[in-house]
Amino acid sequence: MAPIEFIPNAGACLVTTHVLSGDGRIQRMVREAAQNPLDNGWRIMSDIDADEHLTNTEYWRVADYNDVCSLEPALIDVWALPVGSDLHLFRDGGDPRIVDSATGRQVIPPAAEMAAAPSADAHDVAKREDAIASETCTALSSIPDWTLALNSVTFTDGSPPANRCLLFAAGEGDTDLDRWFSGGVLPPLPFVAEATLPPGTIAHLAHHREAMPDASHRLWSTMDYAVQRDGQFYFFACRYR
């Protein structure tokens, strides 16, 4: 059977082996400057690609963009977006949605076309925060000795979010974090390391933010959250400008 041409002269892209093998599902799409006339600049990654995969050329393959669209038709609408685009694909049990990784703004389909805003129901908020806490623990699992992670992510209009992740070795019993949440005062615990939250976690936080406007339709500017390594404890607190 001849390949389907969704987009004439779509060009080639770089795709991770986890995408092509079907072991992972397409999750992140980044468009860089083309390296040659056949390259359209798109870099397609899966939900199971870790940093060691993305930085290793053995895990990347050149593929026809139309062939990748056969794996995920949502990429048809992505093709024309400009160099510099950094996107995440969410399914949420329904039709795929593509959002800007830095801001959480929905790109495809345009937010104006959506019939309803994302739910801020307390149960849905708790489910999203539970998933983010679990994802954070997994992302930091290769770093030894820490038992408590204090994370702060700040969103500003027109620029990528800033994030800070501080890892501590907590002692026995509960740690009082009220002063950190209220004023940024770090707990008197042994400091282990400073880490960086992966882009996927930032994108999930951005999506979480879009679903939580206050009564005046403002979005929070900063999310502080604490996570224990074993995932038995986590706490989220958001601040508005």
Biotite code that builds the C-alpha atoms (Angstrom):
import biotite.structure as struc

atoms = struc.array([
    struc.Atom([0.000, 0.000, 0.000], chain_id="A", res_id=1, res_name="MET", atom_name="CA", element="C"),
    struc.Atom([1.365, 3.420, -0.931], chain_id="A", res_id=2, res_name="ALA", atom_name="CA", element="C"),
    struc.Atom([2.091, 5.806, 1.960], chain_id="A", res_id=3, res_name="PRO", atom_name="CA", element="C"),
    struc.Atom([-0.620, 8.363, 2.674], chain_id="A", res_id=4, res_name="ILE", atom_name="CA", element="C"),
    struc.Atom([0.356, 11.947, 1.868], chain_id="A", res_id=5, res_name="GLU", atom_name="CA", element="C"),
    struc.Atom([-1.472, 14.071, 4.422], chain_id="A", res_id=6, res_name="PHE", atom_name="CA", element="C"),
    struc.Atom([0.702, 17.131, 3.669], chain_id="A", res_id=7, res_name="ILE", atom_name="CA", element="C"),
    struc.Atom([2.399, 17.696, 0.293], chain_id="A", res_id=8, res_name="PRO", atom_name="CA", element="C"),
    struc.Atom([6.155, 18.184, 0.613], chain_id="A", res_id=9, res_name="ASN", atom_name="CA", element="C"),
    struc.Atom([5.963, 17.756, 4.378], chain_id="A", res_id=10, res_name="ALA", atom_name="CA", element="C"),
    struc.Atom([9.654, 16.925, 4.626], chain_id="A", res_id=11, res_name="GLY", atom_name="CA", element="C"),
    struc.Atom([11.481, 14.770, 7.114], chain_id="A", res_id=12, res_name="ALA", atom_name="CA", element="C"),
    struc.Atom([11.713, 15.016, 10.886], chain_id="A", res_id=13, res_name="CYS", atom_name="CA", element="C"),
    struc.Atom([13.616, 13.391, 13.725], chain_id="A", res_id=14, res_name="LEU", atom_name="CA", element="C"),
    struc.Atom([11.690, 10.860, 15.792], chain_id="A", res_id=15, res_name="VAL", atom_name="CA", element="C"),
    struc.Atom([12.741, 8.791, 18.788], chain_id="A", res_id=16, res_name="THR", atom_name="CA", element="C"),
    struc.Atom([12.867, 5.022, 18.453], chain_id="A", res_id=17, res_name="THR", atom_name="CA", element="C"),
    struc.Atom([10.235, 4.680, 21.189], chain_id="A", res_id=18, res_name="HIS", atom_name="CA", element="C"),
    struc.Atom([7.773, 6.487, 18.917], chain_id="A", res_id=19, res_name="VAL", atom_name="CA", element="C"),
    struc.Atom([8.545, 4.390, 15.843], chain_id="A", res_id=20, res_name="LEU", atom_name="CA", element="C"),
    struc.Atom([8.471, 1.090, 17.744], chain_id="A", res_id=21, res_name="SER", atom_name="CA", element="C"),
    struc.Atom([5.133, 1.901, 19.353], chain_id="A", res_id=22, res_name="GLY", atom_name="CA", element="C"),
    struc.Atom([6.576, 1.366, 22.842], chain_id="A", res_id=23, res_name="ASP", atom_name="CA", element="C"),
    struc.Atom([5.746, 4.981, 23.685], chain_id="A", res_id=24, res_name="GLY", atom_name="CA", element="C"),
    struc.Atom([3.011, 7.394, 22.672], chain_id="A", res_id=25, res_name="ARG", atom_name="CA", element="C"),
    struc.Atom([3.791, 10.714, 21.045], chain_id="A", res_id=26, res_name="ILE", atom_name="CA", element="C"),
    struc.Atom([3.829, 13.402, 23.730], chain_id="A", res_id=27, res_name="GLN", atom_name="CA", element="C"),
    struc.Atom([6.222, 16.251, 22.911], chain_id="A", res_id=28, res_name="ARG", atom_name="CA", element="C"),
    struc.Atom([6.947, 18.078, 19.646], chain_id="A", res_id=29, res_name="MET", atom_name="CA", element="C"),
    struc.Atom([9.674, 20.717, 19.240], chain_id="A", res_id=30, res_name="VAL", atom_name="CA", element="C"),
    struc.Atom([10.446, 22.604, 16.039], chain_id="A", res_id=31, res_name="ARG", atom_name="CA", element="C"),
    struc.Atom([14.079, 23.611, 15.558], chain_id="A", res_id=32, res_name="GLU", atom_name="CA", element="C"),
    struc.Atom([15.807, 25.308, 12.661], chain_id="A", res_id=33, res_name="ALA", atom_name="CA", element="C"),
    struc.Atom([16.153, 22.895, 9.723], chain_id="A", res_id=34, res_name="ALA", atom_name="CA", element="C"),
    struc.Atom([19.548, 21.223, 9.307], chain_id="A", res_id=35, res_name="GLN", atom_name="CA", element="C"),
    struc.Atom([19.168, 20.678, 5.541], chain_id="A", res_id=36, res_name="ASN", atom_name="CA", element="C"),
    struc.Atom([16.599, 21.289, 2.744], chain_id="A", res_id=37, res_name="PRO", atom_name="CA", element="C"),
    struc.Atom([14.728, 18.039, 3.481], chain_id="A", res_id=38, res_name="LEU", atom_name="CA", element="C"),
    struc.Atom([14.519, 18.623, 7.231], chain_id="A", res_id=39, res_name="ASP", atom_name="CA", element="C"),
    struc.Atom([11.355, 20.419, 8.390], chain_id="A", res_id=40, res_name="ASN", atom_name="CA", element="C"),
    struc.Atom([12.788, 20.944, 11.874], chain_id="A", res_id=41, res_name="GLY", atom_name="CA", element="C"),
    struc.Atom([10.279, 18.913, 13.879], chain_id="A", res_id=42, res_name="TRP", atom_name="CA", element="C"),
    struc.Atom([11.579, 16.670, 16.691], chain_id="A", res_id=43, res_name="ARG", atom_name="CA", element="C"),
    struc.Atom([8.999, 14.149, 17.902], chain_id="A", res_id=44, res_name="ILE", atom_name="CA", element="C"),
    struc.Atom([9.315, 12.477, 21.323], chain_id="A", res_id=45, res_name="MET", atom_name="CA", element="C"),
    struc.Atom([7.355, 9.906, 23.306], chain_id="A", res_id=46, res_name="SER", atom_name="CA", element="C"),
    struc.Atom([6.007, 9.791, 26.828], chain_id="A", res_id=47, res_name="ASP", atom_name="CA", element="C"),
    struc.Atom([8.720, 7.320, 27.917], chain_id="A", res_id=48, res_name="ILE", atom_name="CA", element="C"),
    struc.Atom([11.767, 9.158, 26.549], chain_id="A", res_id=49, res_name="ASP", atom_name="CA", element="C"),
    struc.Atom([14.095, 10.079, 29.416], chain_id="A", res_id=50, res_name="ALA", atom_name="CA", element="C"),
    struc.Atom([16.993, 12.534, 29.220], chain_id="A", res_id=51, res_name="ASP", atom_name="CA", element="C"),
    struc.Atom([19.457, 9.726, 28.504], chain_id="A", res_id=52, res_name="GLU", atom_name="CA", element="C"),
    struc.Atom([17.422, 8.821, 25.410], chain_id="A", res_id=53, res_name="HIS", atom_name="CA", element="C"),
    struc.Atom([17.014, 12.374, 24.131], chain_id="A", res_id=54, res_name="LEU", atom_name="CA", element="C"),
    struc.Atom([20.738, 13.138, 24.399], chain_id="A", res_id=55, res_name="THR", atom_name="CA", element="C"),
    struc.Atom([21.825, 9.897, 22.698], chain_id="A", res_id=56, res_name="ASN", atom_name="CA", element="C"),
    struc.Atom([21.791, 9.930, 18.886], chain_id="A", res_id=57, res_name="THR", atom_name="CA", element="C"),
    struc.Atom([21.239, 6.149, 18.846], chain_id="A", res_id=58, res_name="GLU", atom_name="CA", element="C"),
    struc.Atom([17.677, 6.754, 20.007], chain_id="A", res_id=59, res_name="TYR", atom_name="CA", element="C"),
    struc.Atom([16.787, 9.082, 17.108], chain_id="A", res_id=60, res_name="TRP", atom_name="CA", element="C"),
    struc.Atom([15.766, 8.250, 13.538], chain_id="A", res_id=61, res_name="ARG", atom_name="CA", element="C"),
    struc.Atom([14.972, 10.294, 10.427], chain_id="A", res_id=62, res_name="VAL", atom_name="CA", element="C"),
    struc.Atom([11.376, 9.713, 9.334], chain_id="A", res_id=63, res_name="ALA", atom_name="CA", element="C"),
    struc.Atom([8.992, 11.089, 6.745], chain_id="A", res_id=64, res_name="ASP", atom_name="CA", element="C"),
    struc.Atom([6.655, 13.501, 8.536], chain_id="A", res_id=65, res_name="TYR", atom_name="CA", element="C"),
    struc.Atom([3.615, 12.030, 6.773], chain_id="A", res_id=66, res_name="ASN", atom_name="CA", element="C"),
    struc.Atom([4.534, 8.592, 8.120], chain_id="A", res_id=67, res_name="ASP", atom_name="CA", element="C"),
    struc.Atom([4.604, 9.992, 11.652], chain_id="A", res_id=68, res_name="VAL", atom_name="CA", element="C"),
    struc.Atom([1.185, 11.574, 11.017], chain_id="A", res_id=69, res_name="CYS", atom_name="CA", element="C"),
    struc.Atom([-0.083, 8.047, 10.315], chain_id="A", res_id=70, res_name="SER", atom_name="CA", element="C"),
    struc.Atom([0.914, 7.185, 13.898], chain_id="A", res_id=71, res_name="LEU", atom_name="CA", element="C"),
    struc.Atom([-0.639, 10.342, 15.352], chain_id="A", res_id=72, res_name="GLU", atom_name="CA", element="C"),
    struc.Atom([-3.008, 12.296, 13.064], chain_id="A", res_id=73, res_name="PRO", atom_name="CA", element="C"),
    struc.Atom([-2.964, 15.262, 15.487], chain_id="A", res_id=74, res_name="ALA", atom_name="CA", element="C"),
    struc.Atom([0.447, 16.123, 14.021], chain_id="A", res_id=75, res_name="LEU", atom_name="CA", element="C"),
    struc.Atom([-1.161, 17.118, 10.718], chain_id="A", res_id=76, res_name="ILE", atom_name="CA", element="C"),
    struc.Atom([-2.297, 20.412, 12.255], chain_id="A", res_id=77, res_name="ASP", atom_name="CA", element="C"),
    struc.Atom([1.071, 20.900, 13.989], chain_id="A", res_id=78, res_name="VAL", atom_name="CA", element="C"),
    struc.Atom([3.167, 20.891, 10.804], chain_id="A", res_id=79, res_name="TRP", atom_name="CA", element="C"),
    struc.Atom([2.701, 24.588, 9.884], chain_id="A", res_id=80, res_name="ALA", atom_name="CA", element="C"),
    struc.Atom([3.571, 25.992, 13.331], chain_id="A", res_id=81, res_name="LEU", atom_name="CA", element="C"),
    struc.Atom([6.755, 28.100, 13.431], chain_id="A", res_id=82, res_name="PRO", atom_name="CA", element="C"),
    struc.Atom([10.320, 27.325, 14.433], chain_id="A", res_id=83, res_name="VAL", atom_name="CA", element="C"),
    struc.Atom([10.607, 27.629, 18.211], chain_id="A", res_id=84, res_name="GLY", atom_name="CA", element="C"),
    struc.Atom([7.322, 25.828, 18.887], chain_id="A", res_id=85, res_name="SER", atom_name="CA", element="C"),
    struc.Atom([7.519, 23.525, 21.918], chain_id="A", res_id=86, res_name="ASP", atom_name="CA", element="C"),
    struc.Atom([4.332, 21.536, 22.374], chain_id="A", res_id=87, res_name="LEU", atom_name="CA", element="C"),
    struc.Atom([2.809, 18.760, 24.445], chain_id="A", res_id=88, res_name="HIS", atom_name="CA", element="C"),
    struc.Atom([0.028, 16.425, 23.378], chain_id="A", res_id=89, res_name="LEU", atom_name="CA", element="C"),
    struc.Atom([-2.683, 15.581, 25.930], chain_id="A", res_id=90, res_name="PHE", atom_name="CA", element="C"),
    struc.Atom([-5.521, 13.134, 25.427], chain_id="A", res_id=91, res_name="ARG", atom_name="CA", element="C"),
    struc.Atom([-7.414, 13.311, 28.738], chain_id="A", res_id=92, res_name="ASP", atom_name="CA", element="C"),
    struc.Atom([-9.618, 10.428, 27.641], chain_id="A", res_id=93, res_name="GLY", atom_name="CA", element="C"),
    struc.Atom([-11.065, 12.347, 24.693], chain_id="A", res_id=94, res_name="GLY", atom_name="CA", element="C"),
    struc.Atom([-9.914, 14.105, 21.555], chain_id="A", res_id=95, res_name="ASP", atom_name="CA", element="C"),
    struc.Atom([-6.234, 15.116, 21.535], chain_id="A", res_id=96, res_name="PRO", atom_name="CA", element="C"),
    struc.Atom([-5.315, 18.621, 22.638], chain_id="A", res_id=97, res_name="ARG", atom_name="CA", element="C"),
    struc.Atom([-1.961, 20.265, 21.930], chain_id="A", res_id=98, res_name="ILE", atom_name="CA", element="C"),
    struc.Atom([-0.696, 22.914, 24.323], chain_id="A", res_id=99, res_name="VAL", atom_name="CA", element="C"),
    struc.Atom([2.311, 25.203, 24.525], chain_id="A", res_id=100, res_name="ASP", atom_name="CA", element="C"),
    struc.Atom([4.796, 23.523, 26.885], chain_id="A", res_id=101, res_name="SER", atom_name="CA", element="C"),
    struc.Atom([5.812, 26.762, 28.594], chain_id="A", res_id=102, res_name="ALA", atom_name="CA", element="C"),
    struc.Atom([2.458, 28.438, 29.161], chain_id="A", res_id=103, res_name="THR", atom_name="CA", element="C"),
    struc.Atom([-0.108, 25.642, 29.011], chain_id="A", res_id=104, res_name="GLY", atom_name="CA", element="C"),
    struc.Atom([-2.043, 27.652, 26.418], chain_id="A", res_id=105, res_name="ARG", atom_name="CA", element="C"),
    struc.Atom([-4.048, 25.406, 24.155], chain_id="A", res_id=106, res_name="GLN", atom_name="CA", element="C"),
    struc.Atom([-2.829, 25.652, 20.563], chain_id="A", res_id=107, res_name="VAL", atom_name="CA", element="C"),
    struc.Atom([-4.790, 22.909, 18.778], chain_id="A", res_id=108, res_name="ILE", atom_name="CA", element="C"),
    struc.Atom([-7.722, 23.064, 18.651], chain_id="A", res_id=109, res_name="PRO", atom_name="CA", element="C"),
    struc.Atom([-7.671, 26.794, 19.478], chain_id="A", res_id=110, res_name="PRO", atom_name="CA", element="C"),
    struc.Atom([-9.061, 27.431, 22.937], chain_id="A", res_id=111, res_name="ALA", atom_name="CA", element="C"),
    struc.Atom([-11.803, 29.640, 21.475], chain_id="A", res_id=112, res_name="ALA", atom_name="CA", element="C"),
    struc.Atom([-13.224, 26.602, 19.710], chain_id="A", res_id=113, res_name="GLU", atom_name="CA", element="C"),
    struc.Atom([-13.676, 24.642, 22.933], chain_id="A", res_id=114, res_name="MET", atom_name="CA", element="C"),
    struc.Atom([-17.232, 24.476, 24.193], chain_id="A", res_id=115, res_name="ALA", atom_name="CA", element="C"),
    struc.Atom([-16.316, 24.331, 27.874], chain_id="A", res_id=116, res_name="ALA", atom_name="CA", element="C"),
    struc.Atom([-13.425, 25.380, 30.079], chain_id="A", res_id=117, res_name="ALA", atom_name="CA", element="C"),
    struc.Atom([-11.344, 22.711, 31.856], chain_id="A", res_id=118, res_name="PRO", atom_name="CA", element="C"),
    struc.Atom([-12.852, 21.552, 35.124], chain_id="A", res_id=119, res_name="SER", atom_name="CA", element="C"),
    struc.Atom([-11.734, 23.103, 38.424], chain_id="A", res_id=120, res_name="ALA", atom_name="CA", element="C"),
    struc.Atom([-13.738, 20.529, 40.376], chain_id="A", res_id=121, res_name="ASP", atom_name="CA", element="C"),
    struc.Atom([-11.931, 19.647, 43.608], chain_id="A", res_id=122, res_name="ALA", atom_name="CA", element="C"),
    struc.Atom([-11.787, 15.972, 42.642], chain_id="A", res_id=123, res_name="HIS", atom_name="CA", element="C"),
    struc.Atom([-10.217, 16.786, 39.266], chain_id="A", res_id=124, res_name="ASP", atom_name="CA", element="C"),
    struc.Atom([-7.716, 19.164, 40.906], chain_id="A", res_id=125, res_name="VAL", atom_name="CA", element="C"),
    struc.Atom([-6.688, 16.455, 43.367], chain_id="A", res_id=126, res_name="ALA", atom_name="CA", element="C"),
    struc.Atom([-6.271, 13.909, 40.540], chain_id="A", res_id=127, res_name="LYS", atom_name="CA", element="C"),
    struc.Atom([-4.014, 16.269, 38.574], chain_id="A", res_id=128, res_name="ARG", atom_name="CA", element="C"),
    struc.Atom([-1.929, 17.105, 41.633], chain_id="A", res_id=129, res_name="GLU", atom_name="CA", element="C"),
    struc.Atom([-1.586, 13.436, 42.517], chain_id="A", res_id=130, res_name="ASP", atom_name="CA", element="C"),
    struc.Atom([-0.315, 12.728, 38.984], chain_id="A", res_id=131, res_name="ALA", atom_name="CA", element="C"),
    struc.Atom([2.143, 15.659, 39.102], chain_id="A", res_id=132, res_name="ILE", atom_name="CA", element="C"),
    struc.Atom([3.490, 14.546, 42.501], chain_id="A", res_id=133, res_name="ALA", atom_name="CA", element="C"),
    struc.Atom([3.995, 10.989, 41.250], chain_id="A", res_id=134, res_name="SER", atom_name="CA", element="C"),
    struc.Atom([5.651, 12.229, 38.046], chain_id="A", res_id=135, res_name="GLU", atom_name="CA", element="C"),
    struc.Atom([7.984, 14.467, 40.071], chain_id="A", res_id=136, res_name="THR", atom_name="CA", element="C"),
    struc.Atom([9.109, 11.564, 42.261], chain_id="A", res_id=137, res_name="CYS", atom_name="CA", element="C"),
    struc.Atom([9.779, 9.449, 39.178], chain_id="A", res_id=138, res_name="THR", atom_name="CA", element="C"),
    struc.Atom([11.722, 12.244, 37.440], chain_id="A", res_id=139, res_name="ALA", atom_name="CA", element="C"),
    struc.Atom([13.982, 12.701, 40.479], chain_id="A", res_id=140, res_name="LEU", atom_name="CA", element="C"),
    struc.Atom([14.347, 9.019, 41.367], chain_id="A", res_id=141, res_name="SER", atom_name="CA", element="C"),
    struc.Atom([17.876, 8.721, 39.929], chain_id="A", res_id=142, res_name="SER", atom_name="CA", element="C"),
    struc.Atom([19.218, 11.337, 42.382], chain_id="A", res_id=143, res_name="ILE", atom_name="CA", element="C"),
    struc.Atom([20.358, 9.610, 45.607], chain_id="A", res_id=144, res_name="PRO", atom_name="CA", element="C"),
    struc.Atom([19.848, 10.498, 49.277], chain_id="A", res_id=145, res_name="ASP", atom_name="CA", element="C"),
    struc.Atom([16.954, 12.956, 49.070], chain_id="A", res_id=146, res_name="TRP", atom_name="CA", element="C"),
    struc.Atom([13.665, 12.344, 50.849], chain_id="A", res_id=147, res_name="THR", atom_name="CA", element="C"),
    struc.Atom([11.951, 15.739, 50.458], chain_id="A", res_id=148, res_name="LEU", atom_name="CA", element="C"),
    struc.Atom([11.663, 17.881, 47.317], chain_id="A", res_id=149, res_name="ALA", atom_name="CA", element="C"),
    struc.Atom([10.564, 21.518, 47.509], chain_id="A", res_id=150, res_name="LEU", atom_name="CA", element="C"),
    struc.Atom([9.463, 22.792, 44.100], chain_id="A", res_id=151, res_name="ASN", atom_name="CA", element="C"),
    struc.Atom([8.513, 26.280, 42.975], chain_id="A", res_id=152, res_name="SER", atom_name="CA", element="C"),
    struc.Atom([7.303, 27.114, 39.450], chain_id="A", res_id=153, res_name="VAL", atom_name="CA", element="C"),
    struc.Atom([6.512, 30.682, 38.389], chain_id="A", res_id=154, res_name="THR", atom_name="CA", element="C"),
    struc.Atom([4.678, 31.651, 35.208], chain_id="A", res_id=155, res_name="PHE", atom_name="CA", element="C"),
    struc.Atom([5.049, 35.066, 33.589], chain_id="A", res_id=156, res_name="THR", atom_name="CA", element="C"),
    struc.Atom([3.389, 36.334, 30.434], chain_id="A", res_id=157, res_name="ASP", atom_name="CA", element="C"),
    struc.Atom([5.502, 35.994, 27.302], chain_id="A", res_id=158, res_name="GLY", atom_name="CA", element="C"),
    struc.Atom([8.430, 34.055, 28.757], chain_id="A", res_id=159, res_name="SER", atom_name="CA", element="C"),
    struc.Atom([9.122, 30.448, 29.769], chain_id="A", res_id=160, res_name="PRO", atom_name="CA", element="C"),
    struc.Atom([8.249, 29.538, 33.367], chain_id="A", res_id=161, res_name="PRO", atom_name="CA", element="C"),
    struc.Atom([11.018, 29.624, 35.960], chain_id="A", res_id=162, res_name="ALA", atom_name="CA", element="C"),
    struc.Atom([11.365, 26.633, 38.252], chain_id="A", res_id=163, res_name="ASN", atom_name="CA", element="C"),
    struc.Atom([13.473, 25.664, 41.223], chain_id="A", res_id=164, res_name="ARG", atom_name="CA", element="C"),
    struc.Atom([13.664, 22.201, 42.765], chain_id="A", res_id=165, res_name="CYS", atom_name="CA", element="C"),
    struc.Atom([15.559, 21.823, 46.065], chain_id="A", res_id=166, res_name="LEU", atom_name="CA", element="C"),
    struc.Atom([16.194, 18.368, 47.514], chain_id="A", res_id=167, res_name="LEU", atom_name="CA", element="C"),
    struc.Atom([16.672, 17.688, 51.222], chain_id="A", res_id=168, res_name="PHE", atom_name="CA", element="C"),
    struc.Atom([17.272, 14.676, 53.470], chain_id="A", res_id=169, res_name="ALA", atom_name="CA", element="C"),
    struc.Atom([14.424, 14.842, 55.974], chain_id="A", res_id=170, res_name="ALA", atom_name="CA", element="C"),
    struc.Atom([14.672, 13.269, 59.414], chain_id="A", res_id=171, res_name="GLY", atom_name="CA", element="C"),
    struc.Atom([12.172, 11.125, 61.232], chain_id="A", res_id=172, res_name="GLU", atom_name="CA", element="C"),
    struc.Atom([8.708, 12.551, 61.723], chain_id="A", res_id=173, res_name="GLY", atom_name="CA", element="C"),
    struc.Atom([6.894, 15.368, 59.981], chain_id="A", res_id=174, res_name="ASP", atom_name="CA", element="C"),
    struc.Atom([8.720, 18.478, 58.771], chain_id="A", res_id=175, res_name="THR", atom_name="CA", element="C"),
    struc.Atom([7.095, 21.852, 59.412], chain_id="A", res_id=176, res_name="ASP", atom_name="CA", element="C"),
    struc.Atom([6.880, 23.513, 55.992], chain_id="A", res_id=177, res_name="LEU", atom_name="CA", element="C"),
    struc.Atom([4.514, 26.350, 56.907], chain_id="A", res_id=178, res_name="ASP", atom_name="CA", element="C"),
    struc.Atom([7.313, 28.954, 56.830], chain_id="A", res_id=179, res_name="ARG", atom_name="CA", element="C"),
    struc.Atom([8.445, 27.788, 53.385], chain_id="A", res_id=180, res_name="TRP", atom_name="CA", element="C"),
    struc.Atom([4.946, 27.940, 51.927], chain_id="A", res_id=181, res_name="PHE", atom_name="CA", element="C"),
    struc.Atom([4.169, 31.297, 53.539], chain_id="A", res_id=182, res_name="SER", atom_name="CA", element="C"),
    struc.Atom([7.500, 33.084, 53.117], chain_id="A", res_id=183, res_name="GLY", atom_name="CA", element="C"),
    struc.Atom([10.035, 30.918, 51.294], chain_id="A", res_id=184, res_name="GLY", atom_name="CA", element="C"),
    struc.Atom([12.013, 30.084, 54.458], chain_id="A", res_id=185, res_name="VAL", atom_name="CA", element="C"),
    struc.Atom([13.796, 26.783, 53.871], chain_id="A", res_id=186, res_name="LEU", atom_name="CA", element="C"),
    struc.Atom([13.549, 24.078, 56.545], chain_id="A", res_id=187, res_name="PRO", atom_name="CA", element="C"),
    struc.Atom([16.616, 23.281, 58.720], chain_id="A", res_id=188, res_name="PRO", atom_name="CA", element="C"),
    struc.Atom([17.333, 19.993, 56.966], chain_id="A", res_id=189, res_name="LEU", atom_name="CA", element="C"),
    struc.Atom([20.480, 18.605, 55.285], chain_id="A", res_id=190, res_name="PRO", atom_name="CA", element="C"),
    struc.Atom([20.597, 19.954, 51.722], chain_id="A", res_id=191, res_name="PHE", atom_name="CA", element="C"),
    struc.Atom([21.223, 17.272, 49.065], chain_id="A", res_id=192, res_name="VAL", atom_name="CA", element="C"),
    struc.Atom([21.074, 18.918, 45.637], chain_id="A", res_id=193, res_name="ALA", atom_name="CA", element="C"),
    struc.Atom([19.289, 21.332, 43.324], chain_id="A", res_id=194, res_name="GLU", atom_name="CA", element="C"),
    struc.Atom([17.563, 19.654, 40.395], chain_id="A", res_id=195, res_name="ALA", atom_name="CA", element="C"),
    struc.Atom([15.588, 20.691, 37.330], chain_id="A", res_id=196, res_name="THR", atom_name="CA", element="C"),
    struc.Atom([12.026, 19.610, 36.698], chain_id="A", res_id=197, res_name="LEU", atom_name="CA", element="C"),
    struc.Atom([11.636, 17.999, 33.253], chain_id="A", res_id=198, res_name="PRO", atom_name="CA", element="C"),
    struc.Atom([9.672, 19.825, 30.523], chain_id="A", res_id=199, res_name="PRO", atom_name="CA", element="C"),
    struc.Atom([6.845, 17.290, 30.729], chain_id="A", res_id=200, res_name="GLY", atom_name="CA", element="C"),
    struc.Atom([6.214, 18.096, 34.391], chain_id="A", res_id=201, res_name="THR", atom_name="CA", element="C"),
    struc.Atom([6.273, 21.839, 33.661], chain_id="A", res_id=202, res_name="ILE", atom_name="CA", element="C"),
    struc.Atom([3.757, 21.271, 30.864], chain_id="A", res_id=203, res_name="ALA", atom_name="CA", element="C"),
    struc.Atom([1.458, 19.340, 33.208], chain_id="A", res_id=204, res_name="HIS", atom_name="CA", element="C"),
    struc.Atom([1.697, 22.159, 35.758], chain_id="A", res_id=205, res_name="LEU", atom_name="CA", element="C"),
    struc.Atom([0.864, 24.664, 33.012], chain_id="A", res_id=206, res_name="ALA", atom_name="CA", element="C"),
    struc.Atom([-2.183, 22.602, 32.051], chain_id="A", res_id=207, res_name="HIS", atom_name="CA", element="C"),
    struc.Atom([-3.154, 22.386, 35.732], chain_id="A", res_id=208, res_name="HIS", atom_name="CA", element="C"),
    struc.Atom([-2.861, 26.177, 35.977], chain_id="A", res_id=209, res_name="ARG", atom_name="CA", element="C"),
    struc.Atom([-5.157, 26.752, 32.984], chain_id="A", res_id=210, res_name="GLU", atom_name="CA", element="C"),
    struc.Atom([-7.840, 24.661, 34.701], chain_id="A", res_id=211, res_name="ALA", atom_name="CA", element="C"),
    struc.Atom([-7.779, 26.670, 37.954], chain_id="A", res_id=212, res_name="MET", atom_name="CA", element="C"),
    struc.Atom([-8.896, 30.284, 37.391], chain_id="A", res_id=213, res_name="PRO", atom_name="CA", element="C"),
    struc.Atom([-10.117, 32.101, 40.468], chain_id="A", res_id=214, res_name="ASP", atom_name="CA", element="C"),
    struc.Atom([-13.479, 33.878, 40.778], chain_id="A", res_id=215, res_name="ALA", atom_name="CA", element="C"),
    struc.Atom([-12.039, 36.839, 38.848], chain_id="A", res_id=216, res_name="SER", atom_name="CA", element="C"),
    struc.Atom([-10.767, 34.530, 36.066], chain_id="A", res_id=217, res_name="HIS", atom_name="CA", element="C"),
    struc.Atom([-7.145, 35.092, 37.074], chain_id="A", res_id=218, res_name="ARG", atom_name="CA", element="C"),
    struc.Atom([-4.608, 32.303, 36.799], chain_id="A", res_id=219, res_name="LEU", atom_name="CA", element="C"),
    struc.Atom([-2.156, 31.716, 39.611], chain_id="A", res_id=220, res_name="TRP", atom_name="CA", element="C"),
    struc.Atom([1.379, 32.936, 38.959], chain_id="A", res_id=221, res_name="SER", atom_name="CA", element="C"),
    struc.Atom([3.382, 30.607, 41.238], chain_id="A", res_id=222, res_name="THR", atom_name="CA", element="C"),
    struc.Atom([2.853, 27.043, 42.389], chain_id="A", res_id=223, res_name="MET", atom_name="CA", element="C"),
    struc.Atom([4.870, 25.776, 45.361], chain_id="A", res_id=224, res_name="ASP", atom_name="CA", element="C"),
    struc.Atom([4.662, 22.097, 46.139], chain_id="A", res_id=225, res_name="TYR", atom_name="CA", element="C"),
    struc.Atom([6.436, 19.658, 48.419], chain_id="A", res_id=226, res_name="ALA", atom_name="CA", element="C"),
    struc.Atom([6.826, 15.967, 47.657], chain_id="A", res_id=227, res_name="VAL", atom_name="CA", element="C"),
    struc.Atom([8.263, 13.105, 49.696], chain_id="A", res_id=228, res_name="GLN", atom_name="CA", element="C"),
    struc.Atom([10.384, 10.615, 47.803], chain_id="A", res_id=229, res_name="ARG", atom_name="CA", element="C"),
    struc.Atom([8.071, 7.706, 48.625], chain_id="A", res_id=230, res_name="ASP", atom_name="CA", element="C"),
    struc.Atom([5.073, 9.695, 47.428], chain_id="A", res_id=231, res_name="GLY", atom_name="CA", element="C"),
    struc.Atom([3.277, 9.276, 50.747], chain_id="A", res_id=232, res_name="GLN", atom_name="CA", element="C"),
    struc.Atom([3.038, 13.040, 51.246], chain_id="A", res_id=233, res_name="PHE", atom_name="CA", element="C"),
    struc.Atom([2.610, 15.996, 48.938], chain_id="A", res_id=234, res_name="TYR", atom_name="CA", element="C"),
    struc.Atom([1.138, 19.458, 49.307], chain_id="A", res_id=235, res_name="PHE", atom_name="CA", element="C"),
    struc.Atom([0.384, 22.133, 46.712], chain_id="A", res_id=236, res_name="PHE", atom_name="CA", element="C"),
    struc.Atom([-0.137, 25.865, 47.275], chain_id="A", res_id=237, res_name="ALA", atom_name="CA", element="C"),
    struc.Atom([-0.635, 28.487, 44.573], chain_id="A", res_id=238, res_name="CYS", atom_name="CA", element="C"),
    struc.Atom([-0.081, 32.247, 44.709], chain_id="A", res_id=239, res_name="ARG", atom_name="CA", element="C"),
    struc.Atom([-1.565, 34.968, 42.525], chain_id="A", res_id=240, res_name="TYR", atom_name="CA", element="C"),
    struc.Atom([0.290, 38.119, 41.494], chain_id="A", res_id=241, res_name="ARG", atom_name="CA", element="C"),
])
